[in-house]
Amino acid sequence: MLIVHVLILSLVEGLTEFLPVSSTGHLILTSHLLGIASSEFTKTFEIAIQLGAIMAVILFYWKKLLEDKTLIYKALVGFLPTGILGFLLYPRIKSLLDAPLVTLSALFLGGLALILLELYFHYRKKTTISKGYLSYKNAALIGLIQSISMIPGVSRSAASICGGLLCGLDRQKAVEFSFILAIPTMMAATGYDLLKSSASFTQNEYLSLALGIAASCAVALFAIKFLLKYVQKHTFIPFGIYRIILSILYFLLFIK
């Protein structure tokens, strides 16, 4: 993998990891567009650079996590469904990284789901839990909904945010818990994949991973700040429309 490919993929990862548009889906489509040959390393790279995004969350929320340790416990509870299913389905999940049509379908359907969910909240005027309170039961339910995002293109962020909204959290709390839930989820996914695959990597491939992780961390910090400010006044409908347009255009232009 060329250095320019490493930097482009890291930029894509950092920008899209916490937006409800699917970072994995964007990485798969970007790799396909750049003509990067699929290999064990490229698949692991697309997963491992999520460590940069995790580092960004820790840097952004470390004071809050130290002050309120129940957030960590709730994130661990929320992680359990994804952790168990991910362990059981790991080979099948990784094989889907070579399937652009699966990614495009998930992008399209996920975009439609975002729009329909926003319309549901608008017309039903769904009330929120007082002060955005998050129970352990709701943390587990959000985690269960998040597990759908193991399918490339669904978006872990979109699934967990939608789960939070369905549980009655306000937008700010749903987004923040999605960020924090990413810590155990992506650490486990990345660590497990590296454990399974990294023994065969070359020194240059390890250097590419390190560069990718650092670059994605820097960009992810920007994305976190952007989304927290965005949700104060806007819905997720634009992201849903973007997903639908992207999936249709990519299919028409690049899928033969």
Wavefront OBJ file of the C-alpha trace (Angstrom):
o trace
v 0.000 0.000 0.000
v 1.403 3.410 -1.007
v 1.834 6.196 1.568
v -0.680 8.332 -0.315
v -3.210 5.482 0.015
v -2.506 5.271 3.749
v -3.124 9.002 4.176
v -6.286 9.048 2.060
v -7.806 6.083 3.901
v -6.842 7.592 7.262
v -8.516 10.876 6.305
v -11.666 9.009 5.272
v -11.662 6.987 8.510
v -11.168 10.014 10.744
v -13.898 12.027 9.017
v -16.507 9.282 8.851
v -16.014 7.119 11.966
v -18.348 9.127 14.172
v -20.693 10.435 11.499
v -23.708 8.178 10.753
v -22.429 7.338 7.259
v -20.318 4.175 7.859
v -16.558 4.577 7.989
v -16.011 0.929 7.002
v -18.312 1.384 4.024
v -16.411 4.480 2.921
v -13.068 2.724 3.360
v -14.220 -0.234 1.248
v -15.533 2.019 -1.517
v -12.453 4.271 -1.395
v -10.113 1.264 -1.631
v -12.155 -0.041 -4.560
v -12.040 3.368 -6.240
v -8.262 3.704 -5.736
v -7.684 0.206 -7.058
v -6.012 -0.998 -3.848
v -5.657 -4.762 -4.090
v -7.494 -6.653 -1.377
v -5.183 -8.546 0.988
v -5.051 -9.663 4.591
v -3.134 -6.479 5.423
v -5.551 -4.072 3.690
v -8.512 -5.677 5.464
v -6.761 -5.387 8.808
v -5.635 -1.821 8.026
v -9.250 -0.757 7.419
v -10.136 -2.114 10.863
v -6.987 -1.176 12.792
v -6.924 2.533 11.934
v -10.087 2.769 14.029
v -7.643 2.839 16.956
v -6.977 6.435 15.956
v -10.635 7.259 16.363
v -10.653 5.554 19.784
v -7.682 7.661 20.854
v -9.571 10.778 19.750
v -12.566 9.870 21.944
v -10.329 9.195 24.943
v -8.505 12.504 24.443
v -11.809 14.357 24.132
v -13.676 12.695 27.035
v -10.995 11.584 29.496
v -12.019 14.095 32.172
v -15.696 13.178 31.895
v -14.909 9.457 32.046
v -12.811 9.946 35.178
v -15.562 12.000 36.843
v -18.398 9.612 35.919
v -17.132 6.028 35.846
v -20.677 4.687 35.369
v -20.342 5.768 31.732
v -17.508 3.263 31.348
v -19.570 0.504 32.979
v -22.561 1.257 30.754
v -20.324 1.255 27.690
v -19.036 -2.194 28.680
v -22.619 -3.432 29.071
v -23.468 -1.964 25.677
v -20.445 -3.636 24.139
v -21.406 -7.177 25.200
v -23.898 -7.975 22.369
v -21.489 -6.790 19.668
v -18.542 -8.484 21.356
v -20.255 -11.855 21.572
v -21.704 -11.775 18.062
v -18.464 -10.409 16.608
v -16.459 -13.254 18.155
v -18.871 -15.870 16.829
v -19.223 -14.386 13.335
v -15.696 -12.975 12.803
v -14.747 -15.008 9.655
v -18.049 -14.243 7.962
v -17.895 -10.546 8.850
v -14.374 -10.099 7.485
v -15.342 -11.834 4.223
v -17.964 -9.128 3.663
v -15.184 -6.534 3.341
v -14.685 -7.856 -0.201
v -18.345 -7.282 -1.138
v -19.014 -3.701 -2.391
v -22.631 -4.582 -3.227
v -23.291 -5.499 0.409
v -21.784 -2.165 1.478
v -23.832 -0.172 -1.041
v -27.043 -1.931 -0.032
v -26.363 -1.243 3.643
v -25.571 2.408 2.912
v -28.834 2.805 1.007
v -31.044 1.032 3.544
v -29.303 2.729 6.479
v -29.864 6.132 4.900
v -33.534 5.334 4.413
v -33.788 4.200 8.048
v -32.259 7.466 9.290
v -34.769 9.535 7.327
v -37.761 7.449 8.446
v -36.641 7.565 12.077
v -36.315 11.346 11.992
v -39.762 11.688 10.411
v -41.185 9.373 13.082
v -39.751 11.541 15.874
v -40.974 14.707 14.162
v -44.571 13.622 13.695
v -44.930 11.654 16.923
v -43.078 14.312 18.919
v -41.480 11.534 20.970
v -40.558 12.668 24.478
v -37.078 12.067 25.850
v -35.936 10.575 29.121
v -35.512 13.312 31.713
v -32.139 14.959 31.229
v -31.128 12.263 28.765
v -30.793 9.610 31.510
v -29.212 6.347 30.356
v -29.993 3.153 32.279
v -28.007 -0.086 32.095
v -30.999 -1.708 30.399
v -30.993 0.949 27.694
v -27.209 0.670 27.347
v -27.628 -3.061 26.621
v -30.415 -2.358 24.114
v -28.317 0.275 22.331
v -25.470 -2.230 22.193
v -27.763 -4.852 20.678
v -28.865 -2.414 17.977
v -25.216 -1.447 17.430
v -24.372 -5.082 16.609
v -26.210 -4.682 13.289
v -23.302 -2.471 12.228
v -21.066 -5.532 11.869
v -22.461 -5.566 8.330
v -20.184 -3.206 6.323
v -22.013 -0.041 5.316
v -24.523 0.011 8.182
v -22.436 2.382 10.372
v -21.709 1.697 14.036
v -22.296 5.362 14.785
v -25.685 5.454 13.020
v -26.866 2.242 14.684
v -25.867 3.306 18.204
v -27.209 6.858 17.780
v -30.530 5.532 16.481
v -30.578 3.080 19.379
v -30.077 5.941 21.807
v -32.875 7.979 20.233
v -35.239 4.995 20.300
v -34.441 4.579 24.007
v -35.497 8.180 24.589
v -32.147 9.931 24.831
v -31.901 13.442 23.450
v -29.608 13.928 20.452
v -26.671 15.216 22.467
v -26.709 12.278 24.907
v -27.285 9.739 22.127
v -24.285 11.041 20.197
v -22.051 11.223 23.275
v -22.874 7.664 24.344
v -22.223 6.516 20.777
v -18.736 8.032 21.059
v -18.037 6.396 24.420
v -19.506 3.048 23.364
v -16.987 3.090 20.509
v -14.091 2.696 22.966
v -14.632 -0.934 24.076
v -16.286 -1.897 20.784
v -13.480 -0.783 18.488
v -10.704 -1.720 20.886
v -12.030 -5.276 20.939
v -12.578 -5.447 17.176
v -9.172 -3.995 16.380
v -7.297 -5.980 19.013
v -8.874 -9.277 17.965
v -8.136 -8.679 14.303
v -4.533 -7.696 14.967
v -4.084 -10.773 17.146
v -5.361 -12.969 14.336
v -3.561 -11.303 11.426
v -0.539 -9.208 12.426
v 2.083 -11.971 12.722
v 2.616 -12.001 8.964
v 2.968 -8.220 8.503
v 6.224 -6.640 7.344
v 8.005 -3.748 9.058
v 6.725 -1.333 6.380
v 3.175 -2.541 6.954
v 3.517 -1.896 10.694
v 4.795 1.606 9.897
v 1.807 2.162 7.607
v -0.518 1.109 10.431
v 1.160 3.511 12.865
v 0.905 6.397 10.403
v -2.724 5.568 9.657
v -3.671 5.440 13.326
v -1.997 8.798 14.073
v -3.574 10.524 11.060
v -7.070 9.173 11.721
v -6.851 10.305 15.362
v -6.095 13.896 14.353
v -8.953 14.023 11.850
v -11.414 12.224 14.179
v -11.017 14.960 16.799
v -12.343 17.434 14.254
v -15.252 15.122 13.354
v -16.263 14.714 17.016
v -16.389 18.474 17.577
v -18.324 18.970 14.338
v -21.026 16.385 15.139
v -21.552 17.637 18.707
v -22.132 21.142 17.367
v -24.229 19.925 14.429
v -26.789 17.969 16.495
v -27.648 21.032 18.575
v -29.688 22.482 15.707
v -30.006 19.850 12.964
v -31.457 16.411 12.283
v -29.730 13.397 10.708
v -31.842 13.578 7.543
v -29.002 15.145 5.457
v -26.781 12.188 6.351
v -29.542 9.815 5.268
v -29.916 11.592 1.941
v -26.140 11.576 1.466
v -25.968 7.809 2.059
v -28.703 7.122 -0.472
v -27.171 9.377 -3.147
v -23.681 7.941 -2.579
v -24.841 4.335 -2.851
v -26.808 4.970 -6.060
v -24.083 7.029 -7.758
v -21.320 4.604 -6.824
v -23.344 1.669 -8.135
v -24.102 3.413 -11.428
v -20.561 4.710 -11.996
v -18.219 2.073 -10.629
v -19.988 -1.267 -10.229
v -19.872 -3.286 -13.419
l 1 2 3 4 5 6 7 8 9 10 11 12 13 14 15 16 17 18 19 20 21 22 23 24 25 26 27 28 29 30 31 32 33 34 35 36 37 38 39 40 41 42 43 44 45 46 47 48 49 50 51 52 53 54 55 56 57 58 59 60 61 62 63 64 65 66 67 68 69 70 71 72 73 74 75 76 77 78 79 80 81 82 83 84 85 86 87 88 89 90 91 92 93 94 95 96 97 98 99 100 101 102 103 104 105 106 107 108 109 110 111 112 113 114 115 116 117 118 119 120 121 122 123 124 125 126 127 128 129 130 131 132 133 134 135 136 137 138 139 140 141 142 143 144 145 146 147 148 149 150 151 152 153 154 155 156 157 158 159 160 161 162 163 164 165 166 167 168 169 170 171 172 173 174 175 176 177 178 179 180 181 182 183 184 185 186 187 188 189 190 191 192 193 194 195 196 197 198 199 200 201 202 203 204 205 206 207 208 209 210 211 212 213 214 215 216 217 218 219 220 221 222 223 224 225 226 227 228 229 230 231 232 233 234 235 236 237 238 239 240 241 242 243 244 245 246 247 248 249 250 251 252 253 254 255 256
